[in-house]
Amino acid sequence: MWIMVAGPYRSGGADAATRAARLAEMNRAALALFRMGHVPVIGVNMALPVIAAAEGDAYDEVMMPLSLALAERCDAVLRIGGPSAGADAELARFRDAGKPVFRSVEDVPPCP
């Protein structure tokens, strides 16, 4: 399955160190999914290079629209971490589409 890893990134006005730690947590979850045979996807990892290429304040323009578009292409979501309006918006896409929502890596079945 293509599984989106959704979690907080900038929530609560996070500073650079907190954002980096949160992204590292999502990347570790993605690695675990990959080792289970899945294709992990993280919206932040897709959006940040596009935001950087804009060479200005394009975060709001790019982050959620790109992440939500990516969510439409995935088969399931793994929601990790604490409060996050963005991650919850991603999760809602999966729930509304009747796609699987997982709350921990241990809940994800291995890829056949």
DSSP file (Angstrom, degrees, kcal/mol; ACC not computed):
  #  RESIDUE AA STRUCTURE BP1 BP2  ACC     N-H-->O    O-->H-N    N-H-->O    O-->H-N    TCO  KAPPA ALPHA  PHI   PSI    X-CA   Y-CA   Z-CA
    1    1 A M              0   0    0      0, 0.0    38,-2.7     0, 0.0     2,-0.7   0.000 360.0 360.0 360.0 149.9    0.0    0.0    0.0
    2    2 A W  E     -a   39   0A   0     36,-0.2    73,-2.5    71,-0.1    74,-1.4  -0.875 360.0-169.5 -87.8 116.5    0.9    3.6   -0.5
    3    3 A I  E     -ab  40  76A   0     36,-2.2    38,-2.3    -2,-0.7     2,-0.4  -0.945  15.4-144.3-119.7 122.1    0.6    5.0    3.1
    4    4 A M  E     -ab  41  77A   0     72,-2.6    74,-3.3    -2,-0.5     2,-0.7  -0.670  10.8-145.1 -80.1 133.7    0.7    8.7    4.0
    5    5 A V  E     - b   0  78A   0     36,-3.0     2,-0.5    -2,-0.4    38,-0.4  -0.909  22.9-173.3 -98.0 116.9    2.4    9.4    7.3
    6    6 A A  E     + b   0  79A   0     72,-2.8    74,-2.9    -2,-0.7    36,-0.0  -0.947  19.3 130.2-118.5 129.8    0.6   12.4    8.8
    7    7 A G        -     0   0    0     -2,-0.5    74,-0.2    72,-0.2     2,-0.1  -0.958  58.5 -61.0-162.0 175.0    1.7   14.2   11.9
    8    8 A P        +     0   0    0      0, 0.0    18,-0.1     0, 0.0    76,-0.1  -0.362  48.7 156.3 -66.7 144.6    2.3   17.6   13.4
    9    9 A Y  S    S+     0   0    0     -2,-0.1    13,-0.2    13,-0.0    14,-0.1   0.514  80.1   7.5-127.5 -63.8    5.0   19.7   11.7
   10   10 A R  S >> S+     0   0    0      3,-0.1     3,-1.1    12,-0.1     4,-1.0   0.387  90.6 137.5-105.5   1.4    4.4   23.4   12.3
   11   11 A S  G >4  +     0   0    0      1,-0.2     3,-0.5     2,-0.2    73,-0.1  -0.113  68.6  17.8 -53.6 141.9    1.6   23.1   14.8
   12   12 A G  G 34 S-     0   0    0      1,-0.2    -1,-0.2     2,-0.1    72,-0.0   0.707 130.0 -68.7  71.5  20.7    1.6   25.4   17.8
   13   13 A G  G <4 S-     0   0    0     -3,-1.1    -1,-0.2     1,-0.1    -2,-0.2   0.869  73.7-161.8  67.9  36.2    4.1   27.8   16.3
   14   14 A A    <<  -     0   0    0     -4,-1.0    -1,-0.1    -3,-0.5    -2,-0.1  -0.173   9.8-128.4 -56.7 139.2    6.9   25.2   16.5
   15   15 A D     >  -     0   0    0      1,-0.1     4,-2.7     4,-0.0     5,-0.2  -0.256  35.0 -90.4 -79.5 175.8   10.5   26.5   16.2
   16   16 A A  H  > S+     0   0    0      1,-0.2     4,-2.4     2,-0.2     5,-0.2   0.869 126.1  50.8 -59.0 -40.8   13.0   25.1   13.8
   17   17 A A  H  > S+     0   0    0      2,-0.2     4,-2.2     1,-0.2    -1,-0.2   0.904 111.8  47.3 -66.3 -40.2   14.3   22.4   16.2
   18   18 A T  H  > S+     0   0    0      2,-0.2     4,-2.6     1,-0.2    -2,-0.2   0.918 111.5  50.7 -66.6 -43.4   10.8   21.2   17.0
   19   19 A R  H  X S+     0   0    0     -4,-2.7     4,-2.5     1,-0.2     5,-0.2   0.926 110.8  49.5 -59.4 -44.0    9.9   21.1   13.3
   20   20 A A  H  X S+     0   0    0     -4,-2.4     4,-2.3    -5,-0.2    -1,-0.2   0.906 111.6  48.7 -62.4 -41.6   13.0   19.1   12.6
   21   21 A A  H  X S+     0   0    0     -4,-2.2     4,-1.9     2,-0.2    -1,-0.2   0.900 111.9  49.0 -65.7 -40.3   12.3   16.6   15.4
   22   22 A R  H  X S+     0   0    0     -4,-2.6     4,-2.0     2,-0.2    -2,-0.2   0.900 111.7  48.3 -66.5 -40.3    8.7   16.2   14.2
   23   23 A L  H  X S+     0   0    0     -4,-2.5     4,-2.6     1,-0.2    -2,-0.2   0.892 109.1  53.8 -67.2 -38.4    9.8   15.5   10.6
   24   24 A A  H  X S+     0   0    0     -4,-2.3     4,-2.3    -5,-0.2    -1,-0.2   0.893 106.9  52.2 -61.4 -38.7   12.4   13.0   11.9
   25   25 A E  H  X S+     0   0    0     -4,-1.9     4,-2.0     2,-0.2    -2,-0.2   0.914 110.6  47.3 -63.4 -42.7    9.6   11.2   13.7
   26   26 A M  H  X S+     0   0    0     -4,-2.0     4,-2.3     1,-0.2    -2,-0.2   0.903 111.6  51.2 -64.3 -40.1    7.5   11.0   10.5
   27   27 A N  H  X S+     0   0    0     -4,-2.6     4,-2.2     2,-0.2    -2,-0.2   0.867 107.8  52.1 -66.4 -36.2   10.6    9.8    8.6
   28   28 A R  H  X S+     0   0    0     -4,-2.3     4,-2.1     2,-0.2    -1,-0.2   0.912 110.6  48.2 -65.3 -41.0   11.3    7.1   11.1
   29   29 A A  H  X S+     0   0    0     -4,-2.0     4,-2.3     1,-0.2    -2,-0.2   0.904 110.2  52.9 -63.3 -40.1    7.7    5.9   10.8
   30   30 A A  H  X S+     0   0    0     -4,-2.3     4,-2.6     1,-0.2    -2,-0.2   0.902 107.2  51.6 -62.2 -40.9    8.1    6.0    7.0
   31   31 A L  H  X S+     0   0    0     -4,-2.2     4,-2.5     2,-0.2    -1,-0.2   0.913 108.5  51.1 -62.2 -42.5   11.2    3.8    7.3
   32   32 A A  H  X S+     0   0    0     -4,-2.1     4,-0.9     2,-0.2    -1,-0.2   0.915 111.2  48.1 -61.4 -42.4    9.3    1.3    9.4
   33   33 A L  H ><>S+     0   0    0     -4,-2.3     5,-2.3     1,-0.2     3,-0.7   0.912 110.4  51.9 -63.6 -42.5    6.5    1.2    6.8
   34   34 A F  H ><5S+     0   0    0     -4,-2.6     3,-1.7     1,-0.3    -2,-0.2   0.908 106.7  52.9 -60.0 -42.6    9.0    0.8    4.0
   35   35 A R  H 3<5S+     0   0    0     -4,-2.5    -1,-0.3     1,-0.3    -2,-0.2   0.705 104.2  57.6 -68.3 -18.3   10.6   -2.1    5.8
   36   36 A M  T <<5S-     0   0    0     -4,-0.9    75,-2.3    -3,-0.7    -1,-0.3   0.469 128.0 -99.7 -86.9  -3.7    7.2   -3.7    6.0
   37   37 A G  T < 5S+     0   0    0     -3,-1.7    -3,-0.2     1,-0.3    -2,-0.1   0.482  83.6 122.5 101.0   4.6    6.9   -3.6    2.2
   38   38 A H      < -     0   0    0     -5,-2.3    -1,-0.3    -6,-0.1   -36,-0.2  -0.441  65.1-117.9 -92.9 168.9    4.8   -0.4    1.9
   39   39 A V  E     -a    2   0A   0    -38,-2.7   -36,-2.2    -2,-0.1     2,-0.2  -0.924  33.3-153.0-105.8 106.2    5.5    2.8    0.0
   40   40 A P  E     -a    3   0A   0      0, 0.0     2,-0.4     0, 0.0   -36,-0.2  -0.566  11.4-170.3 -83.4 145.4    5.5    5.6    2.6
   41   41 A V  E     -a    4   0A   0    -38,-2.3   -36,-3.0    -2,-0.2     2,-0.5  -0.999   7.8-168.0-135.7 135.1    4.6    9.2    1.6
   42   42 A I     >  -     0   0    0     -2,-0.4     4,-1.4   -38,-0.2     3,-0.2  -0.981  13.8-153.2-127.1 119.6    5.0   12.3    3.7
   43   43 A G  H  > S+     0   0    0     -2,-0.5     4,-2.6   -38,-0.4     3,-0.2   0.868  96.3  56.2 -58.2 -39.4    3.3   15.5    2.5
   44   44 A V  H  > S+     0   0    0      1,-0.2     4,-2.7     2,-0.2    -1,-0.2   0.910 104.6  52.9 -60.3 -42.7    5.9   17.7    4.3
   45   45 A N  H  4 S+     0   0    0     -3,-0.2    -1,-0.2     1,-0.2    -2,-0.2   0.820 113.5  43.8 -64.2 -29.9    8.7   16.0    2.4
   46   46 A M  H  X S+     0   0    0     -4,-1.4     4,-0.6    -3,-0.2    -2,-0.2   0.879 117.9  43.5 -79.4 -38.5    7.0   16.7   -0.9
   47   47 A A  H  X S+     0   0    0     -4,-2.6     4,-2.6     1,-0.2     3,-0.4   0.855  98.0  69.1 -79.7 -36.1    6.0   20.3   -0.1
   48   48 A L  H  X S+     0   0    0     -4,-2.7     4,-2.5     1,-0.2     5,-0.2   0.878  99.3  48.6 -57.9 -42.9    9.2   21.7    1.5
   49   49 A P  H  > S+     0   0    0      0, 0.0     4,-2.0     0, 0.0    -1,-0.2   0.882 112.9  49.2 -64.2 -34.5   11.4   21.7   -1.7
   50   50 A V  H  X S+     0   0    0     -4,-0.6     4,-1.1    -3,-0.4    -2,-0.2   0.912 111.3  49.4 -68.2 -41.6    8.6   23.4   -3.6
   51   51 A I  H ><>S+     0   0    0     -4,-2.6     5,-0.6     1,-0.2     3,-0.5   0.912 110.8  50.2 -62.2 -43.1    8.2   26.0   -0.9
   52   52 A A  H ><5S+     0   0    0     -4,-2.5     3,-1.3     1,-0.2    -1,-0.2   0.875 105.7  56.5 -63.3 -37.8   12.0   26.6   -0.9
   53   53 A A  H 3<5S+     0   0    0     -4,-2.0    -1,-0.2     1,-0.3    -2,-0.2   0.769  95.6  65.7 -65.9 -24.3   11.9   27.0   -4.7
   54   54 A A  T <<5S-     0   0    0     -4,-1.1    -1,-0.3    -3,-0.5    -2,-0.2   0.704  91.7-150.3 -71.0 -18.5    9.4   29.8   -4.3
   55   55 A E  T < 5 +     0   0    0     -3,-1.3     2,-0.3    -4,-0.4    -3,-0.1   0.842  67.6  56.3  51.4  39.3   12.1   31.8   -2.6
   56   56 A G  S   <S-     0   0    0     -5,-0.6     2,-1.6     0, 0.0    -1,-0.2  -0.883 111.7 -47.4-167.4-162.6    9.5   33.6   -0.5
   57   57 A D  S    S+     0   0    0     -2,-0.3     4,-0.1     1,-0.2     3,-0.1  -0.625  72.8 135.8 -88.9  82.4    6.6   33.0    1.9
   58   58 A A     >  +     0   0    0     -2,-1.6     4,-2.1    -7,-0.3     5,-0.4   0.238  31.4 109.1-110.1  11.0    4.8   30.3    0.0
   59   59 A Y  H  > S+     0   0    0      1,-0.2     4,-2.8     2,-0.2     3,-0.3   0.947  84.0  40.3 -55.4 -55.1    4.2   27.9    2.9
   60   60 A D  H  4 S+     0   0    0      1,-0.2     4,-0.2     2,-0.2    -1,-0.2   0.836 115.2  53.4 -65.7 -31.8    0.4   28.5    3.1
   61   61 A E  H  4 S+     0   0    0     -4,-0.1    -1,-0.2     1,-0.1    -2,-0.2   0.844 125.3  20.5 -68.3 -34.0    0.1   28.5   -0.7
   62   62 A V  H  X S+     0   0    0     -4,-2.1     4,-2.5    -3,-0.3     5,-0.4   0.859 106.5  69.2-107.0 -45.6    1.9   25.1   -1.1
   63   63 A M  H  X S+     0   0    0     -4,-2.8     4,-2.5    -5,-0.4     5,-0.2   0.907 108.0  28.5 -54.4 -64.1    1.9   23.0    2.1
   64   64 A M  H  > S+     0   0    0     -5,-0.3     4,-3.0    -4,-0.2     5,-0.3   0.912 119.6  52.8 -71.3 -41.5   -1.7   21.9    2.6
   65   65 A P  H  > S+     0   0    0      0, 0.0     4,-1.8     0, 0.0    -1,-0.2   0.929 115.7  41.9 -58.6 -40.9   -2.9   22.0   -1.0
   66   66 A L  H  X S+     0   0    0     -4,-2.5     4,-2.2     2,-0.2    -2,-0.2   0.917 115.7  49.1 -70.9 -42.2    0.0   19.7   -2.0
   67   67 A S  H  X S+     0   0    0     -4,-2.5     4,-2.1    -5,-0.4    -1,-0.2   0.905 112.6  47.5 -63.1 -41.3   -0.4   17.5    1.0
   68   68 A L  H  X S+     0   0    0     -4,-3.0     4,-1.4     2,-0.2    -1,-0.2   0.875 110.7  51.5 -69.7 -36.1   -4.1   17.1    0.5
   69   69 A A  H  X S+     0   0    0     -4,-1.8     4,-0.5    -5,-0.3    -1,-0.2   0.903 110.7  49.4 -64.2 -40.1   -3.6   16.3   -3.2
   70   70 A L  H >X S+     0   0    0     -4,-2.2     3,-1.3     1,-0.2     4,-0.6   0.885 104.2  59.1 -65.0 -39.0   -1.1   13.7   -2.3
   71   71 A A  H >< S+     0   0    0     -4,-2.1     3,-1.1     1,-0.3    -1,-0.2   0.864  97.3  61.4 -58.2 -36.3   -3.5   12.2    0.2
   72   72 A E  H 3< S+     0   0    0     -4,-1.4    -1,-0.3     1,-0.2    -2,-0.2   0.765 104.2  49.7 -61.6 -24.9   -5.9   11.6   -2.6
   73   73 A R  H << S+     0   0    0     -3,-1.3    -1,-0.2    -4,-0.5    -2,-0.2   0.561  95.6  88.8 -92.4 -10.3   -3.4    9.3   -4.3
   74   74 A C    <<  -     0   0    0     -3,-1.1   -71,-0.2    -4,-0.6     3,-0.1  -0.481  67.3-141.3 -93.1 161.7   -2.6    7.1   -1.2
   75   75 A D  S    S-     0   0    0    -73,-2.5     2,-0.3     1,-0.2   -72,-0.2   0.705  78.8  -4.0 -91.5 -23.5   -4.3    4.0    0.0
   76   76 A A  E     -b    3   0A   0    -74,-1.4   -72,-2.6    23,-0.2     2,-0.4  -0.953  62.9-127.3-160.0 170.3   -4.1    4.6    3.7
   77   77 A V  E     -bc   4 101A   0     23,-1.8    25,-3.2    -2,-0.3     2,-0.6  -0.986   2.0-154.8-132.1 143.3   -2.9    7.0    6.4
   78   78 A L  E     -bc   5 102A   0    -74,-3.3   -72,-2.8    -2,-0.4     2,-0.6  -0.968  18.1-158.7-112.5 111.3   -0.8    6.5    9.5
   79   79 A R  E     +b    6   0A   0     23,-2.8     2,-0.2    -2,-0.6   -72,-0.2  -0.826  21.6 166.4 -96.2 117.2   -1.6    9.4   11.9
   80   80 A I        +     0   0    0    -74,-2.9    24,-0.1    -2,-0.6   -54,-0.1  -0.751  31.1  24.3-122.8 170.1    1.2    9.9   14.5
   81   81 A G  S    S-     0   0    0     -2,-0.2     3,-0.1   -74,-0.2   -75,-0.0  -0.145  85.5 -48.8  77.8-167.7    2.2   12.6   17.0
   82   82 A G  S    S-     0   0    0      1,-0.2   -71,-0.1   -74,-0.1    -2,-0.0   0.142  85.8 -24.8 -91.9-156.1    0.2   15.2   18.8
   83   83 A P        +     0   0    0      0, 0.0    -1,-0.2     0, 0.0     2,-0.2  -0.242  62.1 156.2 -60.3 138.1   -2.4   17.9   17.8
   84   84 A S     >  -     0   0    0    -76,-0.1     4,-2.1    -3,-0.1     5,-0.2  -0.767  33.5-160.3-165.3 115.3   -2.2   19.1   14.2
   85   85 A A  H  > S+     0   0    0     -2,-0.2     4,-1.9     2,-0.2     5,-0.1   0.892  98.8  51.2 -63.3 -39.0   -5.0   20.7   12.1
   86   86 A G  H  > S+     0   0    0      2,-0.2     4,-2.1     1,-0.2    -1,-0.2   0.937 110.9  45.7 -65.2 -47.7   -3.1   19.8    8.9
   87   87 A A  H  > S+     0   0    0      1,-0.2     4,-2.6     2,-0.2    -1,-0.2   0.875 112.6  52.3 -63.6 -36.3   -2.6   16.2    9.8
   88   88 A D  H  X S+     0   0    0     -4,-2.1     4,-2.2     2,-0.2    -1,-0.2   0.851 107.0  52.6 -68.1 -33.2   -6.2   16.0   10.9
   89   89 A A  H  X S+     0   0    0     -4,-1.9     4,-1.3     2,-0.2    -2,-0.2   0.893 110.4  48.1 -67.1 -39.3   -7.3   17.4    7.5
   90   90 A E  H >X S+     0   0    0     -4,-2.1     4,-1.3     1,-0.2     3,-0.6   0.947 111.1  50.4 -63.0 -47.9   -5.2   14.8    5.7
   91   91 A L  H 3X S+     0   0    0     -4,-2.6     4,-2.6     1,-0.2     3,-0.3   0.882 104.1  59.0 -57.7 -40.1   -6.8   12.1    7.9
   92   92 A A  H 3X S+     0   0    0     -4,-2.2     4,-3.0     1,-0.2    -1,-0.2   0.859  99.6  57.9 -59.9 -35.7  -10.3   13.3    7.1
   93   93 A R  H <X S+     0   0    0     -4,-1.3     4,-1.4    -3,-0.6    -1,-0.2   0.915 110.2  43.4 -59.7 -42.4   -9.6   12.7    3.4
   94   94 A F  H  <>S+     0   0    0     -4,-1.3     5,-2.7    -3,-0.3     4,-0.5   0.931 114.5  48.5 -69.9 -45.6   -8.9    9.1    4.1
   95   95 A R  H ><5S+     0   0    0     -4,-2.6     3,-1.3     1,-0.2    -2,-0.2   0.928 111.4  50.5 -60.1 -45.4  -11.9    8.7    6.5
   96   96 A D  H 3<5S+     0   0    0     -4,-3.0    -1,-0.2     1,-0.3    -2,-0.2   0.808 111.6  48.7 -63.5 -30.0  -14.3   10.4    4.0
   97   97 A A  T 3<5S-     0   0    0     -4,-1.4    -1,-0.3    -5,-0.2    -2,-0.2   0.453 114.9-116.4 -88.5  -1.2  -13.0    8.1    1.3
   98   98 A G  T < 5 +     0   0    0     -3,-1.3    -3,-0.2    -4,-0.5    -2,-0.1   0.734  66.2 146.0  73.2  22.0  -13.4    5.0    3.4
   99   99 A K      < -     0   0    0     -5,-2.7    -1,-0.2    -6,-0.2   -23,-0.2  -0.580  57.3 -82.5 -91.3 156.2   -9.7    4.3    3.3
  100  100 A P        -     0   0    0      0, 0.0   -23,-1.8     0, 0.0     2,-0.5  -0.248  37.4-161.4 -61.5 140.4   -7.8    2.7    6.2
  101  101 A V  E     -c   77   0A   0    -25,-0.2     2,-0.3    -7,-0.1   -23,-0.2  -0.991   8.6-168.4-122.1 120.6   -6.6    5.0    9.1
  102  102 A F  E     -c   78   0A   0    -25,-3.2   -23,-2.8    -2,-0.5     3,-0.1  -0.840  16.7-165.8-110.5 148.3   -3.9    3.6   11.3
  103  103 A R  S    S+     0   0    0     -2,-0.3     2,-0.3     1,-0.2    -1,-0.1   0.488  75.3  20.6-110.5  -8.4   -2.8    5.1   14.6
  104  104 A S  S >> S-     0   0    0      1,-0.1     3,-1.3   -24,-0.1     4,-0.5  -0.986  75.4-114.8-154.2 156.8    0.5    3.2   15.1
  105  105 A V  G >4 S+     0   0    0     -2,-0.3     3,-1.4     1,-0.3    -1,-0.1   0.863 115.4  62.4 -58.8 -35.7    3.0    1.4   12.9
  106  106 A E  G 34 S+     0   0    0      1,-0.3    -1,-0.3    -3,-0.1    -4,-0.0   0.736  97.2  57.9 -64.4 -22.1    2.0   -1.8   14.8
  107  107 A D  G <4 S+     0   0    0     -3,-1.3    -1,-0.3     2,-0.1    -2,-0.2   0.644  86.2  94.4 -80.6 -15.4   -1.6   -1.5   13.5
  108  108 A V  S << S-     0   0    0     -3,-1.4     3,-0.1    -4,-0.5   -30,-0.0  -0.651  76.7-130.4 -82.8 125.7   -0.4   -1.6    9.9
  109  109 A P        -     0   0    0      0, 0.0    -2,-0.1     0, 0.0    -1,-0.0  -0.445  30.6-101.8 -71.4 148.1   -0.5   -5.0    8.3
  110  110 A P        -     0   0    0      0, 0.0   -73,-0.2     0, 0.0   -74,-0.1  -0.336  41.8 -98.9 -65.4 152.6    2.6   -6.1    6.5
  111  111 A C              0   0    0    -75,-2.3   -73,-0.1     1,-0.1    -3,-0.0  -0.540 360.0 360.0 -71.9 133.6    2.5   -5.9    2.7
  112  112 A P              0   0    0      0, 0.0    -1,-0.1     0, 0.0   -75,-0.1   0.525 360.0 360.0 -65.5 360.0    1.8   -9.3    1.2
